[in-house]
Structures are given as C-alpha cells and as structure tokens.
Amino acid sequence: MKNIRSHRDTLEGRWRTLPIRKQRRCTLYFFVGYLLFTTVVVFKISYDAESPDKNMVIEHIENPLLEKNESPAFLQDTLQ
C-alpha cells in the first residue's frame, strides 16, 4: 500500500507542477479520446443490433470438465 500511495503522490506532484494550460490541454485530449471511443462503440452496437441477417444463438453452457471421461469423484475432490 505504501508503494502505491507514494507512486500516486509522485504522479499527483508531477501533474500539479505542469502549467495550467498543459493540464487543460491534456484533459481536453483525454476527453476527446473518450468521446471518440464512446461514439465508435455506440455506433458499432447500434449497427450490430440493426443488421437483420445476424442471428444470436442462445444455448446452454456446458461444463468442459464433464466432457472429459473422468470419474465424478475426481472432479468433486478439489483438495488433493
């Protein structure tokens, strides 16, 4: 925990030593990147939802351990 706190404090100190103009520019770049990423994801989801030729197949999840031909006693005992 101490290492994480010291690293965080170091980064916070470096951020505070930047001029306000650079802080605003970095914040603006991060916001624009976030906005662009969000827009792409929303359009991709809406495109996938609207395309009629794609069908979603809903099936039961099968346990891959049961597909192996192992004894059930070995599968139940996890302490060995």
PyMOL Python script that loads the backbone (N, CA, C, O; Angstrom):
from pymol import cmd

cmd.read_pdbstr("""\
ATOM      1  N   MET A   1       0.817  -1.192   0.000  1.00  0.00           N
ATOM      2  CA  MET A   1       0.000   0.000   0.000  1.00  0.00           C
ATOM      3  C   MET A   1       0.859   1.254   0.000  1.00  0.00           C
ATOM      4  O   MET A   1       0.535   2.249  -0.648  1.00  0.00           O
ATOM      5  N   LYS A   2       1.957   1.186   0.737  1.00  0.00           N
ATOM      6  CA  LYS A   2       2.810   2.357   0.843  1.00  0.00           C
ATOM      7  C   LYS A   2       3.410   2.703  -0.516  1.00  0.00           C
ATOM      8  O   LYS A   2       3.540   3.877  -0.863  1.00  0.00           O
ATOM      9  N   ASN A   3       3.777   1.673  -1.286  1.00  0.00           N
ATOM     10  CA  ASN A   3       4.359   1.893  -2.595  1.00  0.00           C
ATOM     11  C   ASN A   3       3.342   2.531  -3.542  1.00  0.00           C
ATOM     12  O   ASN A   3       3.690   3.419  -4.319  1.00  0.00           O
ATOM     13  N   ILE A   4       2.107   2.087  -3.479  1.00  0.00           N
ATOM     14  CA  ILE A   4       1.060   2.641  -4.337  1.00  0.00           C
ATOM     15  C   ILE A   4       0.794   4.098  -3.964  1.00  0.00           C
ATOM     16  O   ILE A   4       0.646   4.954  -4.837  1.00  0.00           O
ATOM     17  N   ARG A   5       0.735   4.367  -2.681  1.00  0.00           N
ATOM     18  CA  ARG A   5       0.490   5.747  -2.239  1.00  0.00           C
ATOM     19  C   ARG A   5       1.630   6.671  -2.648  1.00  0.00           C
ATOM     20  O   ARG A   5       1.390   7.795  -3.090  1.00  0.00           O
ATOM     21  N   SER A   6       2.862   6.207  -2.505  1.00  0.00           N
ATOM     22  CA  SER A   6       3.993   7.059  -2.884  1.00  0.00           C
ATOM     23  C   SER A   6       4.013   7.296  -4.386  1.00  0.00           C
ATOM     24  O   SER A   6       4.337   8.394  -4.839  1.00  0.00           O
ATOM     25  N   HIS A   7       3.667   6.270  -5.160  1.00  0.00           N
ATOM     26  CA  HIS A   7       3.596   6.427  -6.614  1.00  0.00           C
ATOM     27  C   HIS A   7       2.483   7.409  -6.999  1.00  0.00           C
ATOM     28  O   HIS A   7       2.663   8.253  -7.876  1.00  0.00           O
ATOM     29  N   ARG A   8       1.337   7.284  -6.330  1.00  0.00           N
ATOM     30  CA  ARG A   8       0.232   8.197  -6.590  1.00  0.00           C
ATOM     31  C   ARG A   8       0.612   9.629  -6.230  1.00  0.00           C
ATOM     32  O   ARG A   8       0.301  10.562  -6.970  1.00  0.00           O
ATOM     33  N   ASP A   9       1.279   9.800  -5.105  1.00  0.00           N
ATOM     34  CA  ASP A   9       1.702  11.139  -4.690  1.00  0.00           C
ATOM     35  C   ASP A   9       2.718  11.727  -5.658  1.00  0.00           C
ATOM     36  O   ASP A   9       2.708  12.929  -5.921  1.00  0.00           O
ATOM     37  N   THR A  10       3.593  10.880  -6.187  1.00  0.00           N
ATOM     38  CA  THR A  10       4.573  11.345  -7.175  1.00  0.00           C
ATOM     39  C   THR A  10       3.870  11.824  -8.436  1.00  0.00           C
ATOM     40  O   THR A  10       4.187  12.889  -8.965  1.00  0.00           O
ATOM     41  N   LEU A  11       2.911  11.032  -8.917  1.00  0.00           N
ATOM     42  CA  LEU A  11       2.170  11.429 -10.115  1.00  0.00           C
ATOM     43  C   LEU A  11       1.351  12.696  -9.874  1.00  0.00           C
ATOM     44  O   LEU A  11       1.270  13.566 -10.741  1.00  0.00           O
ATOM     45  N   GLU A  12       0.754  12.790  -8.706  1.00  0.00           N
ATOM     46  CA  GLU A  12      -0.025  13.979  -8.368  1.00  0.00           C
ATOM     47  C   GLU A  12       0.877  15.214  -8.336  1.00  0.00           C
ATOM     48  O   GLU A  12       0.485  16.285  -8.799  1.00  0.00           O
ATOM     49  N   GLY A  13       2.073  15.063  -7.793  1.00  0.00           N
ATOM     50  CA  GLY A  13       3.009  16.173  -7.759  1.00  0.00           C
ATOM     51  C   GLY A  13       3.455  16.591  -9.150  1.00  0.00           C
ATOM     52  O   GLY A  13       3.571  17.782  -9.439  1.00  0.00           O
ATOM     53  N   ARG A  14       3.704  15.611 -10.011  1.00  0.00           N
ATOM     54  CA  ARG A  14       4.080  15.932 -11.392  1.00  0.00           C
ATOM     55  C   ARG A  14       2.946  16.639 -12.127  1.00  0.00           C
ATOM     56  O   ARG A  14       3.187  17.549 -12.919  1.00  0.00           O
ATOM     57  N   TRP A  15       1.701  16.214 -11.860  1.00  0.00           N
ATOM     58  CA  TRP A  15       0.557  16.850 -12.504  1.00  0.00           C
ATOM     59  C   TRP A  15       0.422  18.304 -12.047  1.00  0.00           C
ATOM     60  O   TRP A  15       0.160  19.199 -12.850  1.00  0.00           O
ATOM     61  N   ARG A  16       0.605  18.520 -10.750  1.00  0.00           N
ATOM     62  CA  ARG A  16       0.463  19.874 -10.210  1.00  0.00           C
ATOM     63  C   ARG A  16       1.575  20.816 -10.673  1.00  0.00           C
ATOM     64  O   ARG A  16       1.376  22.030 -10.718  1.00  0.00           O
ATOM     65  N   THR A  17       2.742  20.268 -11.017  1.00  0.00           N
ATOM     66  CA  THR A  17       3.828  21.130 -11.490  1.00  0.00           C
ATOM     67  C   THR A  17       3.661  21.532 -12.945  1.00  0.00           C
ATOM     68  O   THR A  17       4.324  22.459 -13.410  1.00  0.00           O
ATOM     69  N   LEU A  18       2.784  20.849 -13.671  1.00  0.00           N
ATOM     70  CA  LEU A  18       2.522  21.252 -15.058  1.00  0.00           C
ATOM     71  C   LEU A  18       1.801  22.598 -15.074  1.00  0.00           C
ATOM     72  O   LEU A  18       1.007  22.891 -14.181  1.00  0.00           O
ATOM     73  N   PRO A  19       2.077  23.406 -16.081  1.00  0.00           N
ATOM     74  CA  PRO A  19       1.323  24.654 -16.199  1.00  0.00           C
ATOM     75  C   PRO A  19      -0.163  24.370 -16.441  1.00  0.00           C
ATOM     76  O   PRO A  19      -0.528  23.327 -16.983  1.00  0.00           O
ATOM     77  N   ILE A  20      -0.996  25.302 -16.036  1.00  0.00           N
ATOM     78  CA  ILE A  20      -2.449  25.128 -16.171  1.00  0.00           C
ATOM     79  C   ILE A  20      -2.836  24.891 -17.628  1.00  0.00           C
ATOM     80  O   ILE A  20      -3.735  24.099 -17.911  1.00  0.00           O
ATOM     81  N   ARG A  21      -2.172  25.563 -18.541  1.00  0.00           N
ATOM     82  CA  ARG A  21      -2.501  25.417 -19.962  1.00  0.00           C
ATOM     83  C   ARG A  21      -2.271  23.975 -20.433  1.00  0.00           C
ATOM     84  O   ARG A  21      -3.087  23.428 -21.176  1.00  0.00           O
ATOM     85  N   LYS A  22      -1.164  23.362 -20.002  1.00  0.00           N
ATOM     86  CA  LYS A  22      -0.890  21.977 -20.379  1.00  0.00           C
ATOM     87  C   LYS A  22      -1.861  21.013 -19.692  1.00  0.00           C
ATOM     88  O   LYS A  22      -2.256  20.006 -20.279  1.00  0.00           O
ATOM     89  N   GLN A  23      -2.244  21.322 -18.450  1.00  0.00           N
ATOM     90  CA  GLN A  23      -3.223  20.485 -17.762  1.00  0.00           C
ATOM     91  C   GLN A  23      -4.544  20.496 -18.518  1.00  0.00           C
ATOM     92  O   GLN A  23      -5.161  19.450 -18.718  1.00  0.00           O
ATOM     93  N   ARG A  24      -4.973  21.677 -18.935  1.00  0.00           N
ATOM     94  CA  ARG A  24      -6.231  21.779 -19.677  1.00  0.00           C
ATOM     95  C   ARG A  24      -6.136  21.064 -21.020  1.00  0.00           C
ATOM     96  O   ARG A  24      -7.087  20.406 -21.442  1.00  0.00           O
ATOM     97  N   ARG A  25      -4.997  21.189 -21.689  1.00  0.00           N
ATOM     98  CA  ARG A  25      -4.825  20.536 -22.982  1.00  0.00           C
ATOM     99  C   ARG A  25      -4.854  19.021 -22.824  1.00  0.00           C
ATOM    100  O   ARG A  25      -5.509  18.335 -23.609  1.00  0.00           O
ATOM    101  N   CYS A  26      -4.163  18.489 -21.831  1.00  0.00           N
ATOM    102  CA  CYS A  26      -4.174  17.042 -21.581  1.00  0.00           C
ATOM    103  C   CYS A  26      -5.582  16.559 -21.239  1.00  0.00           C
ATOM    104  O   CYS A  26      -6.030  15.523 -21.729  1.00  0.00           O
ATOM    105  N   THR A  27      -6.266  17.319 -20.396  1.00  0.00           N
ATOM    106  CA  THR A  27      -7.632  16.956 -20.036  1.00  0.00           C
ATOM    107  C   THR A  27      -8.538  16.971 -21.263  1.00  0.00           C
ATOM    108  O   THR A  27      -9.383  16.090 -21.422  1.00  0.00           O
ATOM    109  N   LEU A  28      -8.367  17.959 -22.121  1.00  0.00           N
ATOM    110  CA  LEU A  28      -9.162  18.042 -23.344  1.00  0.00           C
ATOM    111  C   LEU A  28      -8.870  16.864 -24.266  1.00  0.00           C
ATOM    112  O   LEU A  28      -9.795  16.294 -24.846  1.00  0.00           O
ATOM    113  N   TYR A  29      -7.585  16.485 -24.411  1.00  0.00           N
ATOM    114  CA  TYR A  29      -7.237  15.348 -25.259  1.00  0.00           C
ATOM    115  C   TYR A  29      -7.831  14.053 -24.724  1.00  0.00           C
ATOM    116  O   TYR A  29      -8.349  13.246 -25.494  1.00  0.00           O
ATOM    117  N   PHE A  30      -7.761  13.849 -23.421  1.00  0.00           N
ATOM    118  CA  PHE A  30      -8.353  12.648 -22.839  1.00  0.00           C
ATOM    119  C   PHE A  30      -9.867  12.633 -23.029  1.00  0.00           C
ATOM    120  O   PHE A  30     -10.447  11.586 -23.317  1.00  0.00           O
ATOM    121  N   PHE A  31     -10.507  13.789 -22.869  1.00  0.00           N
ATOM    122  CA  PHE A  31     -11.956  13.855 -23.047  1.00  0.00           C
ATOM    123  C   PHE A  31     -12.344  13.585 -24.495  1.00  0.00           C
ATOM    124  O   PHE A  31     -13.304  12.857 -24.751  1.00  0.00           O
ATOM    125  N   VAL A  32     -11.610  14.163 -25.445  1.00  0.00           N
ATOM    126  CA  VAL A  32     -11.909  13.942 -26.862  1.00  0.00           C
ATOM    127  C   VAL A  32     -11.690  12.471 -27.220  1.00  0.00           C
ATOM    128  O   VAL A  32     -12.484  11.895 -27.962  1.00  0.00           O
ATOM    129  N   GLY A  33     -10.629  11.861 -26.705  1.00  0.00           N
ATOM    130  CA  GLY A  33     -10.398  10.440 -26.945  1.00  0.00           C
ATOM    131  C   GLY A  33     -11.510   9.579 -26.370  1.00  0.00           C
ATOM    132  O   GLY A  33     -11.968   8.631 -27.008  1.00  0.00           O
ATOM    133  N   TYR A  34     -11.937   9.913 -25.168  1.00  0.00           N
ATOM    134  CA  TYR A  34     -13.041   9.180 -24.532  1.00  0.00           C
ATOM    135  C   TYR A  34     -14.331   9.346 -25.327  1.00  0.00           C
ATOM    136  O   TYR A  34     -15.066   8.379 -25.527  1.00  0.00           O
ATOM    137  N   LEU A  35     -14.606  10.559 -25.777  1.00  0.00           N
ATOM    138  CA  LEU A  35     -15.806  10.823 -26.558  1.00  0.00           C
ATOM    139  C   LEU A  35     -15.772  10.078 -27.887  1.00  0.00           C
ATOM    140  O   LEU A  35     -16.785   9.520 -28.308  1.00  0.00           O
ATOM    141  N   LEU A  36     -14.621  10.063 -28.551  1.00  0.00           N
ATOM    142  CA  LEU A  36     -14.478   9.347 -29.813  1.00  0.00           C
ATOM    143  C   LEU A  36     -14.665   7.849 -29.613  1.00  0.00           C
ATOM    144  O   LEU A  36     -15.367   7.198 -30.387  1.00  0.00           O
ATOM    145  N   PHE A  37     -14.048   7.311 -28.589  1.00  0.00           N
ATOM    146  CA  PHE A  37     -14.184   5.887 -28.296  1.00  0.00           C
ATOM    147  C   PHE A  37     -15.633   5.516 -27.982  1.00  0.00           C
ATOM    148  O   PHE A  37     -16.135   4.501 -28.464  1.00  0.00           O
ATOM    149  N   THR A  38     -16.304   6.340 -27.173  1.00  0.00           N
ATOM    150  CA  THR A  38     -17.701   6.086 -26.828  1.00  0.00           C
ATOM    151  C   THR A  38     -18.583   6.137 -28.062  1.00  0.00           C
ATOM    152  O   THR A  38     -19.476   5.304 -28.218  1.00  0.00           O
ATOM    153  N   THR A  39     -18.348   7.100 -28.936  1.00  0.00           N
ATOM    154  CA  THR A  39     -19.136   7.231 -30.160  1.00  0.00           C
ATOM    155  C   THR A  39     -18.960   6.008 -31.045  1.00  0.00           C
ATOM    156  O   THR A  39     -19.939   5.491 -31.583  1.00  0.00           O
ATOM    157  N   VAL A  40     -17.729   5.539 -31.205  1.00  0.00           N
ATOM    158  CA  VAL A  40     -17.477   4.355 -32.030  1.00  0.00           C
ATOM    159  C   VAL A  40     -18.179   3.137 -31.444  1.00  0.00           C
ATOM    160  O   VAL A  40     -18.772   2.353 -32.184  1.00  0.00           O
ATOM    161  N   VAL A  41     -18.120   2.969 -30.144  1.00  0.00           N
ATOM    162  CA  VAL A  41     -18.753   1.812 -29.507  1.00  0.00           C
ATOM    163  C   VAL A  41     -20.267   1.869 -29.666  1.00  0.00           C
ATOM    164  O   VAL A  41     -20.894   0.848 -29.949  1.00  0.00           O
ATOM    165  N   VAL A  42     -20.864   3.044 -29.490  1.00  0.00           N
ATOM    166  CA  VAL A  42     -22.319   3.176 -29.626  1.00  0.00           C
ATOM    167  C   VAL A  42     -22.747   2.880 -31.059  1.00  0.00           C
ATOM    168  O   VAL A  42     -23.741   2.186 -31.273  1.00  0.00           O
ATOM    169  N   PHE A  43     -22.021   3.390 -32.031  1.00  0.00           N
ATOM    170  CA  PHE A  43     -22.366   3.114 -33.428  1.00  0.00           C
ATOM    171  C   PHE A  43     -22.183   1.645 -33.768  1.00  0.00           C
ATOM    172  O   PHE A  43     -22.990   1.082 -34.507  1.00  0.00           O
ATOM    173  N   LYS A  44     -21.149   1.018 -33.251  1.00  0.00           N
ATOM    174  CA  LYS A  44     -20.925  -0.407 -33.507  1.00  0.00           C
ATOM    175  C   LYS A  44     -22.043  -1.253 -32.903  1.00  0.00           C
ATOM    176  O   LYS A  44     -22.524  -2.194 -33.534  1.00  0.00           O
ATOM    177  N   ILE A  45     -22.451  -0.919 -31.694  1.00  0.00           N
ATOM    178  CA  ILE A  45     -23.538  -1.673 -31.060  1.00  0.00           C
ATOM    179  C   ILE A  45     -24.841  -1.470 -31.814  1.00  0.00           C
ATOM    180  O   ILE A  45     -25.581  -2.428 -32.036  1.00  0.00           O
ATOM    181  N   SER A  46     -25.134  -0.236 -32.211  1.00  0.00           N
ATOM    182  CA  SER A  46     -26.378   0.006 -32.948  1.00  0.00           C
ATOM    183  C   SER A  46     -26.341  -0.663 -34.317  1.00  0.00           C
ATOM    184  O   SER A  46     -27.370  -1.145 -34.790  1.00  0.00           O
ATOM    185  N   TYR A  47     -25.180  -0.701 -34.961  1.00  0.00           N
ATOM    186  CA  TYR A  47     -25.070  -1.368 -36.256  1.00  0.00           C
ATOM    187  C   TYR A  47     -25.288  -2.867 -36.109  1.00  0.00           C
ATOM    188  O   TYR A  47     -25.989  -3.481 -36.914  1.00  0.00           O
ATOM    189  N   ASP A  48     -24.685  -3.457 -35.075  1.00  0.00           N
ATOM    190  CA  ASP A  48     -24.861  -4.892 -34.853  1.00  0.00           C
ATOM    191  C   ASP A  48     -26.293  -5.236 -34.476  1.00  0.00           C
ATOM    192  O   ASP A  48     -26.786  -6.302 -34.844  1.00  0.00           O
ATOM    193  N   ALA A  49     -26.963  -4.361 -33.758  1.00  0.00           N
ATOM    194  CA  ALA A  49     -28.337  -4.635 -33.329  1.00  0.00           C
ATOM    195  C   ALA A  49     -29.317  -4.483 -34.488  1.00  0.00           C
ATOM    196  O   ALA A  49     -30.340  -5.166 -34.518  1.00  0.00           O
ATOM    197  N   GLU A  50     -29.026  -3.603 -35.438  1.00  0.00           N
ATOM    198  CA  GLU A  50     -29.958  -3.352 -36.531  1.00  0.00           C
ATOM    199  C   GLU A  50     -29.785  -4.297 -37.711  1.00  0.00           C
ATOM    200  O   GLU A  50     -30.713  -4.442 -38.507  1.00  0.00           O
ATOM    201  N   SER A  51     -28.658  -4.933 -37.851  1.00  0.00           N
ATOM    202  CA  SER A  51     -28.454  -5.803 -39.014  1.00  0.00           C
ATOM    203  C   SER A  51     -29.319  -7.055 -38.870  1.00  0.00           C
ATOM    204  O   SER A  51     -29.158  -7.819 -37.918  1.00  0.00           O
ATOM    205  N   PRO A  52     -30.241  -7.264 -39.821  1.00  0.00           N
ATOM    206  CA  PRO A  52     -31.221  -8.354 -39.697  1.00  0.00           C
ATOM    207  C   PRO A  52     -30.642  -9.734 -40.012  1.00  0.00           C
ATOM    208  O   PRO A  52     -31.228 -10.739 -39.607  1.00  0.00           O
ATOM    209  N   ASP A  53     -29.532  -9.817 -40.708  1.00  0.00           N
ATOM    210  CA  ASP A  53     -29.026 -11.121 -41.117  1.00  0.00           C
ATOM    211  C   ASP A  53     -28.253 -11.844 -40.023  1.00  0.00           C
ATOM    212  O   ASP A  53     -27.930 -13.024 -40.164  1.00  0.00           O
ATOM    213  N   LYS A  54     -27.963 -11.158 -38.961  1.00  0.00           N
ATOM    214  CA  LYS A  54     -27.227 -11.796 -37.875  1.00  0.00           C
ATOM    215  C   LYS A  54     -28.203 -12.324 -36.822  1.00  0.00           C
ATOM    216  O   LYS A  54     -29.046 -11.586 -36.311  1.00  0.00           O
ATOM    217  N   ASN A  55     -28.074 -13.595 -36.514  1.00  0.00           N
ATOM    218  CA  ASN A  55     -28.928 -14.216 -35.508  1.00  0.00           C
ATOM    219  C   ASN A  55     -28.101 -14.562 -34.289  1.00  0.00           C
ATOM    220  O   ASN A  55     -26.985 -15.068 -34.406  1.00  0.00           O
ATOM    221  N   MET A  56     -28.646 -14.289 -33.136  1.00  0.00           N
ATOM    222  CA  MET A  56     -27.967 -14.627 -31.907  1.00  0.00           C
ATOM    223  C   MET A  56     -28.434 -16.010 -31.466  1.00  0.00           C
ATOM    224  O   MET A  56     -29.629 -16.251 -31.299  1.00  0.00           O
ATOM    225  N   VAL A  57     -27.495 -16.892 -31.285  1.00  0.00           N
ATOM    226  CA  VAL A  57     -27.807 -18.246 -30.857  1.00  0.00           C
ATOM    227  C   VAL A  57     -27.622 -18.317 -29.351  1.00  0.00           C
ATOM    228  O   VAL A  57     -26.547 -18.026 -28.826  1.00  0.00           O
ATOM    229  N   ILE A  58     -28.686 -18.707 -28.669  1.00  0.00           N
ATOM    230  CA  ILE A  58     -28.638 -18.830 -27.216  1.00  0.00           C
ATOM    231  C   ILE A  58     -28.710 -20.314 -26.887  1.00  0.00           C
ATOM    232  O   ILE A  58     -29.691 -20.988 -27.200  1.00  0.00           O
ATOM    233  N   GLU A  59     -27.663 -20.808 -26.254  1.00  0.00           N
ATOM    234  CA  GLU A  59     -27.603 -22.217 -25.893  1.00  0.00           C
ATOM    235  C   GLU A  59     -27.203 -22.346 -24.426  1.00  0.00           C
ATOM    236  O   GLU A  59     -26.751 -21.383 -23.806  1.00  0.00           O
ATOM    237  N   HIS A  60     -27.372 -23.518 -23.896  1.00  0.00           N
ATOM    238  CA  HIS A  60     -26.939 -23.789 -22.535  1.00  0.00           C
ATOM    239  C   HIS A  60     -25.420 -23.841 -22.488  1.00  0.00           C
ATOM    240  O   HIS A  60     -24.773 -24.259 -23.449  1.00  0.00           O
ATOM    241  N   ILE A  61     -24.863 -23.420 -21.380  1.00  0.00           N
ATOM    242  CA  ILE A  61     -23.428 -23.501 -21.183  1.00  0.00           C
ATOM    243  C   ILE A  61     -23.105 -24.899 -20.685  1.00  0.00           C
ATOM    244  O   ILE A  61     -23.683 -25.388 -19.714  1.00  0.00           O
ATOM    245  N   GLU A  62     -22.173 -25.521 -21.375  1.00  0.00           N
ATOM    246  CA  GLU A  62     -21.797 -26.875 -20.992  1.00  0.00           C
ATOM    247  C   GLU A  62     -20.499 -26.840 -20.207  1.00  0.00           C
ATOM    248  O   GLU A  62     -19.593 -26.064 -20.512  1.00  0.00           O
ATOM    249  N   ASN A  63     -20.422 -27.682 -19.200  1.00  0.00           N
ATOM    250  CA  ASN A  63     -19.236 -27.759 -18.372  1.00  0.00           C
ATOM    251  C   ASN A  63     -18.152 -28.521 -19.131  1.00  0.00           C
ATOM    252  O   ASN A  63     -18.354 -29.692 -19.452  1.00  0.00           O
ATOM    253  N   PRO A  64     -17.010 -27.898 -19.429  1.00  0.00           N
ATOM    254  CA  PRO A  64     -15.979 -28.598 -20.198  1.00  0.00           C
ATOM    255  C   PRO A  64     -15.327 -29.733 -19.419  1.00  0.00           C
ATOM    256  O   PRO A  64     -14.752 -30.641 -20.020  1.00  0.00           O
ATOM    257  N   LEU A  65     -15.408 -29.695 -18.089  1.00  0.00           N
ATOM    258  CA  LEU A  65     -14.830 -30.780 -17.301  1.00  0.00           C
ATOM    259  C   LEU A  65     -15.646 -32.053 -17.419  1.00  0.00           C
ATOM    260  O   LEU A  65     -15.102 -33.152 -17.320  1.00  0.00           O
ATOM    261  N   LEU A  66     -16.935 -31.916 -17.627  1.00  0.00           N
ATOM    262  CA  LEU A  66     -17.776 -33.100 -17.734  1.00  0.00           C
ATOM    263  C   LEU A  66     -17.647 -33.760 -19.097  1.00  0.00           C
ATOM    264  O   LEU A  66     -17.996 -34.931 -19.247  1.00  0.00           O
ATOM    265  N   GLU A  67     -17.157 -33.038 -20.088  1.00  0.00           N
ATOM    266  CA  GLU A  67     -16.976 -33.624 -21.407  1.00  0.00           C
ATOM    267  C   GLU A  67     -15.816 -34.610 -21.424  1.00  0.00           C
ATOM    268  O   GLU A  67     -15.799 -35.533 -22.238  1.00  0.00           O
ATOM    269  N   LYS A  68     -14.847 -34.424 -20.532  1.00  0.00           N
ATOM    270  CA  LYS A  68     -13.756 -35.376 -20.414  1.00  0.00           C
ATOM    271  C   LYS A  68     -14.292 -36.627 -19.735  1.00  0.00           C
ATOM    272  O   LYS A  68     -15.208 -36.550 -18.917  1.00  0.00           O
ATOM    273  N   ASN A  69     -13.742 -37.739 -20.061  1.00  0.00           N
ATOM    274  CA  ASN A  69     -14.204 -39.002 -19.471  1.00  0.00           C
ATOM    275  C   ASN A  69     -13.436 -39.288 -18.195  1.00  0.00           C
ATOM    276  O   ASN A  69     -12.665 -40.245 -18.124  1.00  0.00           O
ATOM    277  N   GLU A  70     -13.649 -38.461 -17.197  1.00  0.00           N
ATOM    278  CA  GLU A  70     -13.017 -38.651 -15.903  1.00  0.00           C
ATOM    279  C   GLU A  70     -14.085 -39.044 -14.889  1.00  0.00           C
ATOM    280  O   GLU A  70     -15.276 -38.810 -15.094  1.00  0.00           O
ATOM    281  N   SER A  71     -13.646 -39.629 -13.820  1.00  0.00           N
ATOM    282  CA  SER A  71     -14.603 -40.053 -12.806  1.00  0.00           C
ATOM    283  C   SER A  71     -15.138 -38.834 -12.062  1.00  0.00           C
ATOM    284  O   SER A  71     -14.386 -37.887 -11.832  1.00  0.00           O
ATOM    285  N   PRO A  72     -16.424 -38.829 -11.676  1.00  0.00           N
ATOM    286  CA  PRO A  72     -17.002 -37.704 -10.942  1.00  0.00           C
ATOM    287  C   PRO A  72     -16.369 -37.505  -9.578  1.00  0.00           C
ATOM    288  O   PRO A  72     -16.361 -36.383  -9.072  1.00  0.00           O
ATOM    289  N   ALA A  73     -15.832 -38.566  -8.959  1.00  0.00           N
ATOM    290  CA  ALA A  73     -15.196 -38.435  -7.651  1.00  0.00           C
ATOM    291  C   ALA A  73     -13.958 -37.557  -7.749  1.00  0.00           C
ATOM    292  O   ALA A  73     -13.674 -36.785  -6.834  1.00  0.00           O
ATOM    293  N   PHE A  74     -13.227 -37.664  -8.833  1.00  0.00           N
ATOM    294  CA  PHE A  74     -12.037 -36.836  -9.027  1.00  0.00           C
ATOM    295  C   PHE A  74     -12.443 -35.385  -9.211  1.00  0.00           C
ATOM    296  O   PHE A  74     -11.722 -34.493  -8.763  1.00  0.00           O
ATOM    297  N   LEU A  75     -13.555 -35.123  -9.845  1.00  0.00           N
ATOM    298  CA  LEU A  75     -13.990 -33.760 -10.085  1.00  0.00           C
ATOM    299  C   LEU A  75     -14.495 -33.106  -8.812  1.00  0.00           C
ATOM    300  O   LEU A  75     -14.372 -31.891  -8.658  1.00  0.00           O
ATOM    301  N   GLN A  76     -15.055 -33.873  -7.904  1.00  0.00           N
ATOM    302  CA  GLN A  76     -15.631 -33.299  -6.696  1.00  0.00           C
ATOM    303  C   GLN A  76     -14.579 -33.010  -5.637  1.00  0.00           C
ATOM    304  O   GLN A  76     -14.760 -32.095  -4.834  1.00  0.00           O
ATOM    305  N   ASP A  77     -13.496 -33.757  -5.611  1.00  0.00           N
ATOM    306  CA  ASP A  77     -12.490 -33.572  -4.583  1.00  0.00           C
ATOM    307  C   ASP A  77     -11.431 -32.603  -5.102  1.00  0.00           C
ATOM    308  O   ASP A  77     -10.587 -32.966  -5.921  1.00  0.00           O
ATOM    309  N   THR A  78     -11.491 -31.355  -4.609  1.00  0.00           N
ATOM    310  CA  THR A  78     -10.558 -30.345  -5.091  1.00  0.00           C
ATOM    311  C   THR A  78      -9.403 -30.122  -4.122  1.00  0.00           C
ATOM    312  O   THR A  78      -8.536 -29.294  -4.402  1.00  0.00           O
ATOM    313  N   LEU A  79      -9.358 -30.824  -2.999  1.00  0.00           N
ATOM    314  CA  LEU A  79      -8.323 -30.600  -2.006  1.00  0.00           C
ATOM    315  C   LEU A  79      -7.059 -31.398  -2.271  1.00  0.00           C
ATOM    316  O   LEU A  79      -6.029 -31.135  -1.649  1.00  0.00           O
ATOM    317  N   GLN A  80      -7.109 -32.366  -3.177  1.00  0.00           N
ATOM    318  CA  GLN A  80      -5.922 -33.194  -3.409  1.00  0.00           C
ATOM    319  C   GLN A  80      -4.917 -32.507  -4.261  1.00  0.00           C
ATOM    320  O   GLN A  80      -3.862 -33.072  -4.549  1.00  0.00           O
TER     321      GLN A  80
END
""", "prot")
cmd.dss("prot")
cmd.show_as("cartoon", "prot")
cmd.util.cbc("prot")
cmd.orient("prot")
